[in-house]
């Protein structure tokens, strides 16, 4: 941790001063307005929080610390975490230092396995994952140091310590859950010679003679690492953390949000759509068959899963990175060929229909098909993979917020009657 700690310690004083100056000079300026539709619509589009780790631009896609995600596709997840926290990619020495630190922390306490094995056999993998994170809270450095009277200026150090402990153990925890849930055997030990993503891949126990499954894991963990601060998991983690709950509490809360079907289950739904197509046509459908299937789906009142995005108005660059990988590794695979065909046909259908603001695919349209190709076919486990990756962003945001002394999250709520009264008042005034 030495290099990462030193880098943060050198940056934090200037970051704190920058925030103080902005609030002092511009604290009364308005950056957003809220409509009635937004108040009832989940606050979508309301600018009301700060997230410096990443932004999502309609015409660019995910940008991590001013670097488009497409330019980071070949980077290791550990590099991404360093980038998320510091704003800079690590040099070789800093990367080796971080990897070494994570390896030293990778062993999962025996009590975690005892708890997981005591859970009902039909427990959902995300329930097991969230439980494991919360159980490890007993070892929180942040909670212990806070109880001892830690100074506010030191909050970030304890948050970083907890975050590194958690991130180091998540691959082994997640892989062990997969093996327990699928009854494939005992959890496999970590291999200290491997990087974070490759180690996760080998602990799953899925055969990988070519090494491409490890490459997929690295890519998956990098592409899903962060996505601004307002998505359900990140925002939940931020809110819980803003109460000075330690990272174990906060990340576990974020994972509970990720487990929701409107957030973390999208790639499963997309894969089901693809597999249903393959079953209906006994293989890869023709372009005309696919076009008709898409129209029938839309006319039946359903959507084409994986197509469209709340923010993006382009093909998700994360989709492109996965598509490039699939084209190189499994171009002849039937499932990938169907995914590729959907990409060629469906945007045109959606444009012709005219209802979709964004006819292009997002990352969920393809990620599940690649996991399926390598034999990871336990669909209800897919969100755990997502969670391992997204923990990088959650933890990075927590550390930064503790460094800046970000206030507790407490937006003002109003009643429906208040809305009705104010709207009616405006009408009368008009």
Buried (B, 14 or more C-beta within 10 A) or exposed (E): BEBBBEBBEEBBEEBBEEBEEEEEEEEEEEEEEBEEEBBEEEBEBBEEBBBBBBBBEEEBBBBBBEBBBBEBBEBBBBBBBBBBBBBEBBEEEBBEBBBBBBBEBBEBBEEBBEBBEEBEEEBBBBBBBBBBBBBBBEBBBBBBBBEEEBEEEBBBBBBBBBBBBBBBBBBBBBBBBBBBBBEBEEBBBBEEEBBBBBBBBBBBBBEBEEEBBBBBBBBBBBBBBBBBBBBBBBBBBBBBBBEBBBBBBBBBBBBBBBBBEEBBBBBBBBBEBBBEBBEEBEEBBEEEBBBEBBEEBBEEEEBBBBBBBEBBBBBBBBBBBBBEBBEEBBEEBBBBBBBBBBBEBBBEBBEEBEEBEBBBBBBBBBBBBBBBBBEBBBBEBBBBBBBBBBBBBBBBBBBBBBBBEBEEBEEEEEEEEEEEEEEEEEEEEE
